[in-house]
């Protein structure tokens, strides 16, 4: 089929570069690029949607949230002391 298409300058440049690099005609590179783009679009349309499954949050058994705050304070104090001695 013969048709007229107006390509954006950046697209035309990339197609010309690819044709030159691969030693194929502009027409062959354009057709291959269109086929790949259409195939990728068809694949993404039929792909199953990504689903996030929620899980219960919270702490593991035996972890005391109050002690976590104490641990954070202790680590910050140790970091401060280490930085002060440099």
C-alpha positions as CSV (number, residue, x, y, z in Angstrom):
1,X,0.0,0.0,0.0
2,X,1.3,3.4,-0.8
3,X,0.5,6.3,1.5
4,X,1.9,9.6,2.6
5,X,2.9,10.0,6.3
6,X,4.4,13.1,8.0
7,X,7.0,12.0,10.5
8,X,8.3,14.1,13.3
9,X,11.9,15.2,12.5
10,X,13.4,13.2,15.4
11,X,11.6,10.0,14.4
12,X,12.7,10.4,10.7
13,X,16.3,10.9,11.8
14,X,16.3,7.8,14.0
15,X,14.8,5.7,11.2
16,X,17.3,7.0,8.7
17,X,20.2,6.3,11.1
18,X,18.9,2.8,11.7
19,X,18.4,2.1,8.0
20,X,22.0,3.3,7.3
21,X,23.4,1.3,10.2
22,X,21.6,-1.9,9.3
23,X,22.1,-1.4,5.5
24,X,18.4,-1.7,4.9
25,X,16.0,0.5,3.1
26,X,14.1,3.3,4.9
27,X,10.8,1.5,4.0
28,X,12.0,-1.8,5.5
29,X,13.1,-0.1,8.8
30,X,9.8,1.8,9.0
31,X,7.7,-1.2,8.4
32,X,9.6,-3.3,11.0
33,X,9.4,-0.5,13.5
34,X,5.6,-0.2,13.0
35,X,5.2,-3.9,13.3
36,X,7.1,-4.0,16.6
37,X,5.2,-1.1,18.0
38,X,1.9,-2.6,17.1
39,X,2.8,-6.0,18.5
40,X,4.0,-4.5,21.8
41,X,0.7,-2.5,22.0
42,X,-1.3,-5.7,21.4
43,X,0.8,-7.6,24.1
44,X,0.2,-4.9,26.7
45,X,-3.5,-4.8,26.0
46,X,-3.8,-8.5,26.6
47,X,-1.5,-8.7,29.6
48,X,-3.2,-9.3,32.9
49,X,-3.3,-6.3,35.2
50,X,-0.8,-6.1,38.1
51,X,-2.6,-6.8,41.4
52,X,-1.3,-5.8,44.8
53,X,-2.4,-8.2,47.5
54,X,-2.6,-6.6,50.9
55,X,-1.1,-8.4,53.9
56,X,-1.7,-7.7,57.6
57,X,0.8,-5.3,59.0
58,X,2.1,-4.9,62.4
59,X,5.0,-6.2,64.4
60,X,6.1,-9.8,64.7
61,X,5.1,-11.6,67.8
62,X,7.5,-10.7,70.7
63,X,8.4,-7.3,69.3
64,X,7.6,-4.5,71.8
65,X,7.0,-1.1,70.0
66,X,8.1,0.8,73.1
67,X,11.4,-0.9,73.1
68,X,11.9,0.0,69.5
69,X,11.8,3.7,70.4
70,X,14.4,3.0,73.1
71,X,16.6,1.2,70.6
72,X,16.3,4.1,68.1
73,X,17.3,6.6,70.8
74,X,20.3,4.4,71.8
75,X,21.5,4.1,68.2
76,X,21.2,7.8,67.6
77,X,23.1,8.5,70.8
78,X,25.9,6.1,69.7
79,X,26.0,7.7,66.3
80,X,26.2,11.2,67.8
81,X,29.0,10.1,70.2
82,X,31.0,8.5,67.3
83,X,30.6,11.6,65.1
84,X,31.7,13.9,68.0
85,X,35.0,12.0,68.5
86,X,36.1,12.5,64.9
